[in-house]
Amino acid sequence: MARASLLRLLVIKIVLAVGMLSLLMLVSSRLQAAEAHLVRLNGAIGPASSDFVMRAIDEAALVQADLVIIQLDTPGGLDVSMRDIIRHILASPVPVVTWVAPNGARAASAGTYILYASHFAAMAPATNVGSSTPVSIGGNPFPLPTTPQPEDESPEDSAASAGNAMERKVINDAVAYIKGLAELRGRNQEWAELTVIEAANLTASEALENNVIDLVAADLESLLQQLNGRSTTIEGQQITLDLSQYTVTTVEPDWRNEFLSMITDPNVAYILLMIGIYGLILEFYNPGLGLPGIAGVICLLLGAYALQMLPINYVGLALIVVGIGLMVTEAMSPSFGVFGLGGVVAFVLGSVILMDTELEAFRISIGIIAAFAVASAGIFLFVLGMLVRARQQKVVSGMEAMIGGPGIALQAFDRSGHVRAFSENWKAESDEPIEEGEEVQITGINGLTLKVKKQE
């Protein structure tokens, strides 16, 4: 009986312990803090920044975070990179808030589209949003024509009309895109159209008043407090943010993003391309060195990978190749500078128009272009020219230097005999009869036998 009582007491204690543990786990889960991932997006939006943001959103979805915060400060960026970020935001299973911060930051051009696409839009005081007009190759905003072209327009007017038609297409596409985002998020569509057509801008307070953003927050704590309890729709389901308790995890760029950011800098990509071309040319002129060829291939591949992610003008790339080809031609067969000068001009023009955008962050520095133009001219017109001339010079040492040299027949012979050349006696062969003491000229060497003919 005592054993049965002890057994029942043990079972009761186990049941109570399991119940208490379950209750503690339930309370802990109820009190668990919400997890917010903070992504800082500063500077021009390009391939590296879009990759960083997209991977941060994917990581937040993987760990089932409650919120992704994009802290934005950008002058704009590439259309392709912007659209990649927006597609990821629209497909994100985690709510995304774009917060233009800190004070003095801006969400210009591409940043405005990202702000409109986010589930929640916020700005810090003393920030601005707008100026979303697409920029042409010439760098000026696309103008909207106000009057129709006359029917008797000249060919020049027809070309201008064609240009205006293309500009209208780009403008209309941008307007439809941002208005679609505004409609999706319930934001001001009229101002969205104005920021594209007229490059309109708003301060933080004006943006809040005109229903462009949802709230104004001076700091991260204020942002999360104001977001607490707000709702949004994701994948057809309404989600309400519970941010009464939260933890913020700052997402830092990893080595892959840092590397991508470095090589997609237009100046770095340009330098890699030039080093790759020079390395291969040097290896071609001096086969067997190895190091220039290996470094050239690696740099050329890295440069090509970076350029295919950037908005390059293929006419500019072709001009660079043509320019290098002309300078190589000048080095190999001098033309009194015609090929060389044409090569330098083509190289410089191609470098200037290589980047098919007027965004300052994606332009190649004029200083770097000038430095490579001078270096290229020096390399191809002087260094490679000296190498070519050195290769064409007559050999002055070794057995090869004997070819073309003189000799004296030590005996009369037909086909085979002996001659004295370069103070030594040699076995010689000739296709014609040679008289004793006759002067001969060496035409070739076969082992230790000289090929000779009569001296002309």
ChimeraX attribute file (.defattr): number of C-alpha atoms within 10 A of each C-alpha:
attribute: neighborCount
match mode: 1-to-1
recipient: residues
	/A:1	6
	/A:2	7
	/A:3	8
	/A:4	9
	/A:5	10
	/A:6	11
	/A:7	12
	/A:8	11
	/A:9	11
	/A:10	12
	/A:11	12
	/A:12	12
	/A:13	12
	/A:14	11
	/A:15	11
	/A:16	12
	/A:17	12
	/A:18	12
	/A:19	12
	/A:20	12
	/A:21	12
	/A:22	12
	/A:23	12
	/A:24	12
	/A:25	12
	/A:26	12
	/A:27	11
	/A:28	11
	/A:29	10
	/A:30	9
	/A:31	11
	/A:32	12
	/A:33	16
	/A:34	16
	/A:35	19
	/A:36	23
	/A:37	21
	/A:38	20
	/A:39	21
	/A:40	21
	/A:41	20
	/A:42	16
	/A:43	14
	/A:44	21
	/A:45	24
	/A:46	22
	/A:47	23
	/A:48	22
	/A:49	24
	/A:50	22
	/A:51	18
	/A:52	23
	/A:53	22
	/A:54	18
	/A:55	17
	/A:56	21
	/A:57	27
	/A:58	16
	/A:59	14
	/A:60	23
	/A:61	17
	/A:62	11
	/A:63	9
	/A:64	13
	/A:65	18
	/A:66	22
	/A:67	23
	/A:68	27
	/A:69	26
	/A:70	26
	/A:71	21
	/A:72	24
	/A:73	26
	/A:74	21
	/A:75	23
	/A:76	24
	/A:77	23
	/A:78	20
	/A:79	14
	/A:80	15
	/A:81	19
	/A:82	21
	/A:83	15
	/A:84	15
	/A:85	23
	/A:86	21
	/A:87	13
	/A:88	17
	/A:89	23
	/A:90	18
	/A:91	12
	/A:92	20
	/A:93	20
	/A:94	23
	/A:95	27
	/A:96	24
	/A:97	24
	/A:98	26
	/A:99	29
	/A:100	32
	/A:101	27
	/A:102	19
	/A:103	15
	/A:104	12
	/A:105	22
	/A:106	26
	/A:107	27
	/A:108	25
	/A:109	25
	/A:110	25
	/A:111	27
	/A:112	26
	/A:113	26
	/A:114	24
	/A:115	28
	/A:116	27
	/A:117	27
	/A:118	25
	/A:119	22
	/A:120	21
	/A:121	25
	/A:122	27
	/A:123	33
	/A:124	24
	/A:125	19
	/A:126	16
	/A:127	21
	/A:128	25
	/A:129	29
	/A:130	27
	/A:131	24
	/A:132	28
	/A:133	25
	/A:134	22
	/A:135	17
	/A:136	16
	/A:137	14
	/A:138	10
	/A:139	12
	/A:140	11
	/A:141	19
	/A:142	22
	/A:143	14
	/A:144	14
	/A:145	12
	/A:146	6
	/A:147	6
	/A:148	7
	/A:149	12
	/A:150	9
	/A:151	7
	/A:152	8
	/A:153	12
	/A:154	10
	/A:155	9
	/A:156	9
	/A:157	13
	/A:158	15
	/A:159	12
	/A:160	14
	/A:161	16
	/A:162	12
	/A:163	13
	/A:164	16
	/A:165	14
	/A:166	13
	/A:167	20
	/A:168	16
	/A:169	12
	/A:170	16
	/A:171	22
	/A:172	15
	/A:173	13
	/A:174	20
	/A:175	22
	/A:176	15
	/A:177	14
	/A:178	22
	/A:179	22
	/A:180	17
	/A:181	22
	/A:182	24
	/A:183	13
	/A:184	14
	/A:185	18
	/A:186	14
	/A:187	21
	/A:188	18
	/A:189	19
	/A:190	13
	/A:191	21
	/A:192	27
	/A:193	23
	/A:194	17
	/A:195	22
	/A:196	24
	/A:197	21
	/A:198	17
	/A:199	17
	/A:200	16
	/A:201	19
	/A:202	18
	/A:203	17
	/A:204	24
	/A:205	18
	/A:206	14
	/A:207	23
	/A:208	17
	/A:209	13
	/A:210	15
	/A:211	16
	/A:212	27
	/A:213	24
	/A:214	19
	/A:215	20
	/A:216	21
	/A:217	22
	/A:218	17
	/A:219	15
	/A:220	17
	/A:221	12
	/A:222	11
	/A:223	19
	/A:224	21
	/A:225	15
	/A:226	15
	/A:227	21
	/A:228	14
	/A:229	13
	/A:230	12
	/A:231	15
	/A:232	15
	/A:233	13
	/A:234	15
	/A:235	11
	/A:236	7
	/A:237	8
	/A:238	9
	/A:239	16
	/A:240	15
	/A:241	16
	/A:242	17
	/A:243	20
	/A:244	13
	/A:245	13
	/A:246	16
	/A:247	12
	/A:248	17
	/A:249	14
	/A:250	14
	/A:251	19
	/A:252	12
	/A:253	19
	/A:254	9
	/A:255	9
	/A:256	12
	/A:257	17
	/A:258	13
	/A:259	12
	/A:260	17
	/A:261	19
	/A:262	15
	/A:263	20
	/A:264	23
	/A:265	20
	/A:266	23
	/A:267	19
	/A:268	18
	/A:269	23
	/A:270	26
	/A:271	19
	/A:272	23
	/A:273	24
	/A:274	19
	/A:275	20
	/A:276	24
	/A:277	20
	/A:278	21
	/A:279	22
	/A:280	21
	/A:281	18
	/A:282	17
	/A:283	18
	/A:284	13
	/A:285	13
	/A:286	13
	/A:287	12
	/A:288	10
	/A:289	12
	/A:290	14
	/A:291	13
	/A:292	21
	/A:293	22
	/A:294	15
	/A:295	18
	/A:296	24
	/A:297	18
	/A:298	16
	/A:299	21
	/A:300	24
	/A:301	14
	/A:302	18
	/A:303	23
	/A:304	17
	/A:305	16
	/A:306	23
	/A:307	21
	/A:308	10
	/A:309	14
	/A:310	22
	/A:311	16
	/A:312	17
	/A:313	17
	/A:314	14
	/A:315	14
	/A:316	21
	/A:317	19
	/A:318	16
	/A:319	21
	/A:320	24
	/A:321	16
	/A:322	18
	/A:323	27
	/A:324	25
	/A:325	18
	/A:326	22
	/A:327	30
	/A:328	23
	/A:329	18
	/A:330	25
	/A:331	25
	/A:332	17
	/A:333	13
	/A:334	15
	/A:335	11
	/A:336	9
	/A:337	13
	/A:338	12
	/A:339	21
	/A:340	24
	/A:341	17
	/A:342	16
	/A:343	28
	/A:344	22
	/A:345	16
	/A:346	24
	/A:347	28
	/A:348	21
	/A:349	18
	/A:350	23
	/A:351	26
	/A:352	20
	/A:353	20
	/A:354	24
	/A:355	23
	/A:356	19
	/A:357	21
	/A:358	15
	/A:359	17
	/A:360	12
	/A:361	19
	/A:362	22
	/A:363	18
	/A:364	21
	/A:365	15
	/A:366	13
	/A:367	9
	/A:368	14
	/A:369	20
	/A:370	14
	/A:371	10
	/A:372	19
	/A:373	21
	/A:374	12
	/A:375	12
	/A:376	22
	/A:377	22
	/A:378	14
	/A:379	17
	/A:380	25
	/A:381	22
	/A:382	14
	/A:383	13
	/A:384	20
	/A:385	21
	/A:386	15
	/A:387	15
	/A:388	15
	/A:389	12
	/A:390	11
	/A:391	11
	/A:392	9
	/A:393	8
	/A:394	10
	/A:395	13
	/A:396	9
	/A:397	8
	/A:398	7
	/A:399	12
	/A:400	12
	/A:401	11
	/A:402	20
	/A:403	17
	/A:404	14
	/A:405	15
	/A:406	19
	/A:407	25
	/A:408	21
	/A:409	23
	/A:410	19
	/A:411	14
	/A:412	15
	/A:413	17
	/A:414	13
	/A:415	13
	/A:416	19
	/A:417	19
	/A:418	19
	/A:419	25
	/A:420	18
	/A:421	18
	/A:422	11
	/A:423	7
	/A:424	8
	/A:425	14
	/A:426	18
	/A:427	14
	/A:428	22
	/A:429	24
	/A:430	19
	/A:431	12
	/A:432	13
	/A:433	13
	/A:434	24
	/A:435	16
	/A:436	14
	/A:437	14
	/A:438	15
	/A:439	19
	/A:440	24
	/A:441	20
	/A:442	21
	/A:443	15
	/A:444	18
	/A:445	16
	/A:446	9
	/A:447	7
	/A:448	10
	/A:449	15
	/A:450	24
	/A:451	20
	/A:452	28
	/A:453	21
	/A:454	19
	/A:455	14
	/A:456	6
